[in-house]
Amino acid sequence: MLARIVQFSLRHRGVVAALGVLVIAYGLYVGSRTRLDVFPEFAPPQVVIQTEAPGLSSEEVEQLVTLPIETELNGTPGLDAIRSQSIQGLSVVTLVFRDATDVYRDRQMVTERLGEVVSRLPQGIGPPRMGPLTSSTSLTLVMGLSSTHRTAMELRTFVDWTFRPYLLSVPGVAKVDTFGGDVRQLQVQVQPDRLQAYG
């Protein structure tokens, strides 16, 4: 079989050479029209929504935060799958869209639908936030901090005011989300009798 192919190729050199030139020309034509990217996107478009729910257990986050968000976003056009993760104090919902959809249009539709679900979330729950538009090849790091000599409030204050800005100054870091701990609050409590004393 192989001997016949070699004999045919040698007998009809002109035809084989012409076919080779056509294949090379077609390859150059297709190659010149192909979009190039240093890191081509292999994963389908995704939108990640994070909602901070301080003080809630993972079961409460699932029922009170994750489920309403999933229900509202379930009918989004072009949606292929919804994945969610509910942990203590945080809900993460990942929407996976079909390959042919435009990720900017997908994000716009998700933003519109998220506006409707905010009113149904319990008091004290942070607004749902979309993660930054990043490539599927981008690295994600999850880090936990604990301390034996700092309270949960002191640790959260340190992270919010010192550690988070430091991480954001590192080249290539798009976003740093913090959750957990106790957020420091300043409360002004008015004493009416003392106000009247000062006039």
DONUNU-796978 format. One line per 2 residues: their letters; for each residue x, y, z of C-alpha. Coordinates in steps of 0.001 Angstrom, whole numbers, always signed. Layout:
% residues N
a) X:Y:Z; ...
***
This chain:
% residues 199
ml) +0:+0:+0; +2729:+2417:+996
ar) +4778:+1481:-2074; +1836:+2386:-4358
iv) +1462:+5808:-2720; +5179:+6493:-3214
qf) +5041:+5334:-6856; +1948:+7492:-7535
sl) +3615:+10529:-5922; +6779:+10078:-7978
rh) +4830:+9491:-11195; +2627:+12583:-10690
rg) +5092:+15022:-9147; +3343:+18061:-10556
vv) -31:+17184:-8999; +1537:+16452:-5591
aa) +3542:+19709:-5683; +417:+21697:-6662
lg) -1583:+20128:-3814; +1251:+20961:-1393
vl) +1303:+24595:-2540; -2511:+24810:-2167
vi) -2375:+23411:+1375; +382:+25867:+2352
ay) -1506:+28799:+783; -4706:+27844:+2605
gl) -2787:+27539:+5894; -1282:+31012:+5427
yv) -4722:+32453:+4590; -6370:+30930:+7667
gs) -3401:+31850:+9880; -3512:+35503:+8815
rt) -7211:+35776:+9763; -6968:+33961:+13097
rl) -7213:+36137:+16197; -4108:+35835:+18317
dv) -3913:+36007:+22081; -1043:+35397:+24445
fp) -3363:+33425:+26752; -6286:+32193:+24663
ef) -9560:+31778:+26549; -10516:+28119:+26776
ap) -13219:+28367:+29423; -16734:+29651:+28670
pq) -17693:+33146:+29896; -18277:+33231:+33645
vv) -19685:+35779:+36079; -18909:+35373:+39780
iq) -21149:+37016:+42391; -20050:+37294:+46003
te) -22332:+38345:+48841; -21038:+38903:+52342
ap) -23383:+37699:+55085; -21704:+38373:+58433
gl) -22860:+36280:+61355; -24741:+33652:+59331
ss) -23893:+29957:+59329; -23381:+28140:+56032
ee) -26937:+26716:+56165; -28421:+30188:+56765
ve) -26317:+31638:+53948; -27617:+28883:+51641
ql) -31293:+29497:+52470; -31355:+33281:+52951
vt) -28770:+34507:+50425; -27637:+31917:+47865
lp) -31048:+30458:+47030; -32756:+33837:+46299
ie) -29830:+34904:+44096; -29862:+31603:+42175
te) -33646:+31795:+41736; -33499:+35336:+40356
ln) -30611:+34641:+37964; -31809:+31229:+36775
gt) -33614:+32510:+33670; -30811:+34704:+32350
pg) -30523:+34331:+28536; -27491:+32333:+27421
ld) -26986:+30768:+30857; -25549:+27264:+30707
ai) -25022:+26388:+34386; -25130:+27827:+37899
rs) -22708:+26737:+40614; -22798:+28034:+44150
qs) -20872:+27730:+47361; -22195:+28803:+50749
iq) -19730:+29089:+53587; -19980:+30827:+56914
gl) -20440:+34515:+56209; -20093:+34325:+52406
sv) -22131:+33267:+49381; -20389:+32696:+46036
vt) -22548:+32120:+42946; -20821:+31327:+39627
lv) -22811:+31700:+36405; -21430:+29848:+33372
fr) -22644:+31095:+29976; -22529:+29495:+26530
da) -19378:+30018:+24469; -21054:+32166:+21817
td) -22301:+34817:+24272; -20664:+38198:+24858
vy) -19337:+38404:+28427; -20061:+42156:+28668
rd) -23695:+41607:+27701; -23885:+38725:+30179
rq) -22557:+40943:+32977; -25065:+43669:+32106
mv) -27995:+41246:+32298; -26742:+39884:+35621
te) -26434:+43424:+37008; -30029:+44198:+36047
rl) -31331:+41036:+37707; -29240:+41534:+40838
ge) -30959:+44880:+41395; -34247:+43045:+41864
vv) -32953:+40515:+44405; -31367:+43020:+46816
sr) -34727:+43929:+48379; -35397:+40257:+49210
lp) -32180:+39722:+51151; -32266:+39947:+54971
qg) -31166:+43064:+56854; -27419:+43291:+57460
ig) -26476:+41390:+54306; -24037:+43206:+52061
pp) -25097:+43883:+48474; -24194:+41178:+45935
rm) -21004:+42155:+44107; -19728:+40882:+40781
gp) -16127:+39820:+40635; -13779:+41574:+38202
lt) -13630:+40446:+34594; -10594:+38175:+34557
ss) -9280:+35393:+32379; -9801:+31767:+33280
ts) -6001:+31485:+33426; -5779:+34077:+36200
lt) -4651:+32805:+39546; -6910:+32927:+42571
lv) -5624:+32674:+46088; -7732:+32075:+49165
mg) -6035:+33024:+52396; -7136:+32762:+56011
ls) -5709:+34729:+58919; -5933:+33859:+62597
st) -4342:+35236:+65721; -3894:+34118:+69303
hr) -3382:+37634:+70691; -5781:+39731:+68566
ta) -9567:+39746:+68721; -11672:+39076:+65618
me) -12403:+42817:+65359; -8730:+43811:+65636
lr) -7769:+41224:+63025; -10488:+42398:+60605
tf) -9438:+46050:+61118; -5812:+45100:+60397
vd) -6834:+43261:+57226; -9123:+46069:+55983
wt) -6741:+48971:+56644; -3247:+47473:+56291
fr) -3121:+44059:+54645; -5734:+44566:+51884
py) -4206:+47842:+50529; -794:+46167:+50548
ll) -2091:+43236:+48478; -3868:+45574:+46033
sv) -576:+47399:+45397; +1008:+44187:+44087
pg) +1108:+44203:+40245; -1413:+41805:+38726
va) -3769:+41712:+41718; -7225:+42736:+40468
kv) -9336:+42395:+43590; -9059:+41439:+47243
dt) -12223:+40398:+49076; -12331:+40213:+52836
fg) -14963:+38455:+54888; -15325:+37147:+58381
gd) -14342:+38688:+61669; -16152:+41562:+63329
vr) -16333:+44842:+61427; -15518:+47824:+63609
ql) -18408:+50241:+64020; -18591:+53687:+65541
qv) -21941:+54336:+67162; -23086:+57775:+68232
qv) -25544:+57461:+71091; -27305:+60702:+71865
qp) -28220:+61533:+75460; -31155:+63985:+75256
dr) -30741:+65344:+78796; -27097:+66316:+78164
lq) -28058:+67902:+74816; -30619:+70075:+76579
ay) -28034:+71072:+79187; -25810:+72487:+76427
g) -28752:+74304:+74856
***
